[in-house]
Amino acid sequence: MKRFLTIAFALILSAAALSAQEQASYYPRQTEWLEMAYQMRPVLHETVVCPVGAVRAVQDPAAYQGWRYEPCEGWEGMENRSFREIKEITLDFGRHYTGYFTFRIKSLRDCMDGPIRLRLLFGEMPSEMNTPLDPWPEGCLSRGWMQEEILTIINTDQDITLPRRMSFRYLKIELLGTSQSYEWAIDHISFRAVSSAKDVKTALQPGAPQIIQDINRVSIETLRECMQTFFEDGPKRDHRLWIGDLYLQSLANAYSFQNWDLVRRCLYIFAALADPTDGRLHGNVFEDPMLHPQYQNYMMTYALLYNSTLLQYIRDTGDLETARDLWPVARRQVEDALFSVGDDYIYDMARKPSWCFIDWRDGLDATACVQGAVIFGLEETYAIAEALGCTAEVKEWPKIAAKMKRAAYRRYFDKGSGMFLSNGQASVQSQMWMVMAGVPSAKEGAAALRNALSSENALKPGTPYATHYLVEAMLRCGMNDEAHDYLVDYWGGMVRKGADTFWEAYDPGNDNISPYGFTPVNSACHAWSCTPVYFIHKYPEIFQK
Ligand code: RAM
């Protein structure tokens, strides 16, 4: 009896400890927010598609990353031709799709008397399909990201659907093994494409230039493919919701699909999964097998962009109820960032380590950029407080922002070069974040941007992510024609090199740029690259003329 009572007492105590722990959650409503996020999970729309033809790979130094495809025979009638004779085929589905692949082995003659072994390789880019993957480079991201499956098939004449979701345009099928005593074909090839995006709600002005039409279309396709149960960064690689990508997707969404429910869902997911001990947001989260963050992945610059996403969401929808719910989360991210601002009003990256992502560009000194990002985040969050009528809670912020701007100017502006230097380094990235923060006047900012863009030594953006802020900064300085030309050159450059969705990394001067040291693992349909649709529709007088 005594023993029973002890156990019962221990159980009650541990339950009490658990609920005390739950209550200690930084935001008391986190469990409820998670439940809301589950309830808001969208239904995916499905479309069944088939290949449009077979293609042959051509190694061509003039092609992007050295490879291109040209159409060839082989698709028509494939279902009645022995695959023992075909041996290998590459199919082109005509555009980028994300979803599930199905096919069948059809008996043509005699009875199957041994398993069939096939290699299927799905890929977004011609070079990804044709670059040897092994030996896999040391230190690179997981080899498992490559969409390659080896299948052993023991039954004919029934549908085989791959469990793994694929994101691709091209599919190569190779025969690795078969019995020689029967004939079979590959039949019933189909692909169930999925996306939560529906109709596009915006249209270009009649007569918009062809290149703008193309860039707009490719932006929309990029966003559509990334819109799954949440805004993924890349449907081929990462499959994650990252705050920095979400912010840019929310801008593009506002001028295309206008799916505000999906933005709202993402805002609640991040809030629900914030660190319960200190309220910090994680930089990215996963949907499966259940919603969870990439633990310990703290990204101060991204955490502040959560607030910008919320601000954009309020401006687009007027939904102050959601903003009121999430205001404590937004305020907390600023408080956390301000913890690292010293008495000199300069952000000190060493004070509380966190990943301050700005761009994938080797050697970039992010110090000045981060100072700018904090000022920008502070002001954006203050605008949320204004919308909610709660500025009294954060009345010090405008003064802090002003002091941080003055400190940034004093610390980073170099009269000699007419640029902001970050620990002595010139980069376009530093100029654009100083402009985003409102540190220089429009005139000075434009001069600094021009100086960095024309300087041979200044680092340039390595991703469409950073290029987004460059174009935004140019517009803020009144460099409208330059912003137009830059957008057309940069994103139009990808279109001219064959993009049907925009790439994760792009440098007009270096086709082999890869944040991971190996281009096949790059994502060729990447969320943060989809913002031209936002610029083109928000500023029609600049971009559609
Ligand atoms: C890469 C992805 C992702 C991005 C992070 C910081 O892993 O491209 O989209 O947000 O970097």
Residues whose N, C-alpha, C, O or C-beta is under 5 A from the ligand:
A	BS01	RAM	D233 W242 G244 D245 F357
